[in-house]
Amino acid sequence: MDEDGFFIFWPELDLHLGWSQLQQLIDPDAARKALQKSKQFNVRYGKAVQKLRVAAGLAPSDIVGLSGKQLSRIEKGECRMTSNAIEILSKAHSLGTNDYLQDLAKLLCA
């Protein structure tokens, strides 16, 4: 256990396993629910990315460094957004990474 009792920790492997991950390993229903929750979040997040892009008047072709296909997958929630994609999108919006993420957060909370 780690010092706070929140994770099972294997230092040799640099592996942290939280209680929810442990539950997902032993309970297929918990794993399915976590996956559904993750997919729902990706869809909401993707819609926020798209709203922000459209509000900024940016076409998919204006996002230099991301293919139209990759941007479409992000906006549809079909994949998670990488840190590289966040940097590319924030640059396309002429924002710092933190400001871009804050704008996304505002849309997600609205």
Backbone hydrogen bonds in HBPLUS format (Angstrom, degrees):
<---DONOR---> <-ACCEPTOR-->    atom                        ^
c    i                          cat <-CA-CA->   ^        H-A-AA   ^      H-
h    n   atom  resd res      DA  || num        DHA   H-A  angle D-A-AA Bond
n    s   type  num  typ     dist DA aas  dist angle  dist       angle   num
A0002-ASP N   A0007-PHE O   2.92 MM   5  5.60 151.1  2.01 154.5 156.0     1
A0005-GLY N   A0002-ASP O   3.09 MM   3  5.32 150.3  2.18 107.7 116.7     2
A0008-ILE N   A0017-LEU O   2.90 MM   9  5.11 170.0  1.91 140.1 142.5     3
A0017-LEU N   A0008-ILE O   2.84 MM   9  5.11 158.7  1.88 151.8 158.5     4
A0010-TRP N   A0015-LEU O   2.91 MM   5  5.20 161.5  1.95 150.5 156.7     5
A0013-LEU N   A0010-TRP O   3.10 MM   3  5.56 134.7  2.32 111.0 122.1     6
A0014-ASP N   A0010-TRP O   2.90 MM   4  5.81 118.1  2.29 142.1 159.2     7
A0015-LEU N   A0010-TRP O   3.20 MM   5  5.20 164.0  2.22 135.4 139.0     8
A0014-ASP N   A0011-PRO O   3.09 MM   3  4.69 141.2  2.24  92.1 103.8     9
A0022-LEU N   A0018-GLY O   2.95 MM   4  6.24 155.7  2.01 152.1 159.7    10
A0023-GLN N   A0019-TRP O   2.91 MM   4  6.14 157.2  1.96 148.7 154.7    11
A0024-GLN N   A0020-SER O   2.97 MM   4  6.19 151.6  2.05 141.7 149.4    12
A0025-LEU N   A0021-GLN O   3.03 MM   4  6.31 137.9  2.22 141.1 151.9    13
A0025-LEU N   A0022-LEU O   3.14 MM   3  5.13 127.9  2.43  94.0 107.6    14
A0026-ILE N   A0022-LEU O   3.29 MM   4  6.63 143.1  2.43 144.6 153.2    15
A0026-ILE N   A0023-GLN O   3.20 MM   3  5.36 128.0  2.48  97.7 110.4    16
A0027-ASP N   A0023-GLN O   2.81 MM   4  5.76 135.7  2.01 151.3 163.7    17
A0030-ALA N   A0027-ASP O   3.07 MM   3  5.38 121.3  2.43 106.6 120.4    18
A0031-ALA N   A0027-ASP O   3.14 MM   4  6.50 155.5  2.21 152.9 160.4    19
A0032-ARG N   A0028-PRO O   2.93 MM   4  6.15 157.4  1.98 148.0 153.9    20
A0033-LYS N   A0029-ASP O   2.95 MM   4  6.15 161.4  1.99 149.0 153.7    21
A0034-ALA N   A0030-ALA O   2.99 MM   4  6.14 156.2  2.05 145.0 151.3    22
A0035-LEU N   A0031-ALA O   3.03 MM   4  6.23 154.6  2.09 145.8 152.5    23
A0036-GLN N   A0032-ARG O   2.95 MM   4  6.22 159.0  2.00 150.6 156.3    24
A0037-LYS N   A0033-LYS O   2.92 MM   4  6.09 159.1  1.97 147.3 153.2    25
A0038-SER N   A0034-ALA O   2.95 MM   4  6.12 154.9  2.01 143.9 150.7    26
A0039-LYS N   A0035-LEU O   2.92 MM   4  6.18 157.4  1.97 149.7 155.5    27
A0040-GLN N   A0036-GLN O   2.88 MM   4  6.12 159.8  1.92 150.9 156.5    28
A0041-PHE N   A0037-LYS O   2.94 MM   4  6.19 155.7  2.00 146.4 153.0    29
A0042-ASN N   A0038-SER O   2.93 MM   4  6.20 160.7  1.97 149.2 154.5    30
A0043-VAL N   A0039-LYS O   3.00 MM   4  6.27 152.5  2.08 148.9 155.7    31
A0044-ARG N   A0040-GLN O   3.03 MM   4  6.32 165.6  2.05 151.4 154.9    32
A0045-TYR N   A0041-PHE O   2.77 MM   4  5.93 165.5  1.79 159.6 164.3    33
A0046-GLY N   A0042-ASN O   2.84 MM   4  5.89 156.7  1.89 141.4 148.3    34
A0047-LYS N   A0043-VAL O   2.97 MM   4  6.19 155.6  2.03 148.5 154.5    35
A0048-ALA N   A0044-ARG O   3.06 MM   4  6.34 149.9  2.16 143.6 151.7    36
A0049-VAL N   A0045-TYR O   2.95 MM   4  6.30 152.8  2.03 149.3 157.0    37
A0050-GLN N   A0046-GLY O   2.96 MM   4  6.25 159.0  2.01 148.6 154.0    38
A0051-LYS N   A0047-LYS O   2.85 MM   4  6.09 162.7  1.88 150.0 154.7    39
A0052-LEU N   A0048-ALA O   2.96 MM   4  6.07 163.5  1.98 150.1 154.3    40
A0053-ARG N   A0049-VAL O   2.99 MM   4  6.19 155.6  2.05 145.6 152.6    41
A0054-VAL N   A0050-GLN O   2.87 MM   4  6.08 170.4  1.88 159.6 161.6    42
A0055-ALA N   A0051-LYS O   2.86 MM   4  5.96 161.7  1.89 148.5 154.2    43
A0056-ALA N   A0052-LEU O   3.05 MM   4  6.18 138.7  2.23 137.1 147.3    44
A0056-ALA N   A0053-ARG O   3.17 MM   3  5.17 127.0  2.47  94.1 107.8    45
A0058-LEU N   A0053-ARG O   3.05 MM   5  5.40 167.4  2.06 156.7 152.6    46
A0057-GLY N   A0054-VAL O   2.91 MM   3  5.00 154.1  1.97 104.3 112.7    47
A0062-ASP N   A0059-ALA O   2.81 MM   3  5.23 155.1  1.87 115.8 124.3    48
A0063-ILE N   A0060-PRO O   3.19 MM   3  5.63 164.0  2.22 112.3 117.2    49
A0066-LEU N   A0063-ILE O   3.44 MM   3  6.03 169.6  2.45 129.4 130.4    50
A0071-LEU N   A0067-SER O   2.96 MM   4  6.23 167.5  1.98 158.0 161.3    51
A0072-SER N   A0068-GLY O   2.92 MM   4  6.01 156.8  1.97 142.9 149.8    52
A0073-ARG N   A0069-LYS O   2.99 MM   4  6.24 153.5  2.06 145.4 152.2    53
A0074-ILE N   A0070-GLN O   3.00 MM   4  6.28 155.1  2.06 149.4 155.9    54
A0075-GLU N   A0071-LEU O   2.88 MM   4  6.11 169.8  1.89 156.7 159.3    55
A0076-LYS N   A0072-SER O   2.93 MM   4  6.04 139.7  2.10 143.9 154.1    56
A0078-GLU N   A0073-ARG O   2.85 MM   5  5.04 145.1  1.97 161.0 161.1    57
A0077-GLY N   A0074-ILE O   3.00 MM   3  5.13 150.8  2.09 103.4 112.7    58
A0086-ILE N   A0082-THR O   3.03 MM   4  6.36 154.8  2.10 147.8 154.8    59
A0087-GLU N   A0083-SER O   3.01 MM   4  6.27 158.4  2.05 146.5 151.7    60
A0088-ILE N   A0084-ASN O   2.96 MM   4  6.25 159.5  2.01 150.3 156.0    61
A0089-LEU N   A0085-ALA O   2.86 MM   4  6.03 167.1  1.87 153.7 157.1    62
A0090-SER N   A0086-ILE O   2.86 MM   4  5.98 161.7  1.89 150.8 156.3    63
A0091-LYS N   A0087-GLU O   3.02 MM   4  6.13 156.9  2.08 144.2 150.5    64
A0092-ALA N   A0088-ILE O   2.96 MM   4  6.21 156.0  2.02 147.2 154.1    65
A0093-HIS N   A0089-LEU O   3.00 MM   4  6.22 140.2  2.16 143.4 153.8    66
A0095-LEU N   A0090-SER O   2.83 MM   5  5.07 173.9  1.83 155.8 154.3    67
A0094-SER N   A0091-LYS O   2.93 MM   3  4.85 157.2  1.99 104.0 110.3    68
A0100-TYR N   A0096-GLY O   2.92 MM   4  6.17 160.9  1.96 158.6 164.2    69
A0101-LEU N   A0097-THR O   2.94 MM   4  6.18 165.5  1.96 155.2 158.9    70
A0102-GLN N   A0098-ASN O   2.88 MM   4  6.08 148.3  1.98 144.9 154.1    71
A0103-ASP N   A0099-ASP O   2.96 MM   4  6.20 153.2  2.04 146.1 152.8    72
A0104-LEU N   A0100-TYR O   2.98 MM   4  6.32 153.9  2.05 148.9 156.4    73
A0105-ALA N   A0101-LEU O   2.87 MM   4  6.08 155.0  1.94 143.5 150.8    74
A0106-LYS N   A0102-GLN O   2.96 MM   4  6.24 151.6  2.05 146.8 153.5    75
A0107-LEU N   A0103-ASP O   3.22 MM   4  6.52 154.3  2.29 143.0 148.9    76
A0108-LEU N   A0104-LEU O   2.92 MM   4  6.22 151.9  2.00 150.1 158.8    77
A0109-CYS N   A0105-ALA O   2.95 MM   4  6.12 141.5  2.10 145.4 155.1    78
A0110-ALA N   A0106-LYS O   3.09 MM   4  6.13 120.6  2.46 136.2 150.0    79
A0110-ALA N   A0107-LEU O   3.35 MM   3  5.15 144.9  2.49  92.0 101.7    80
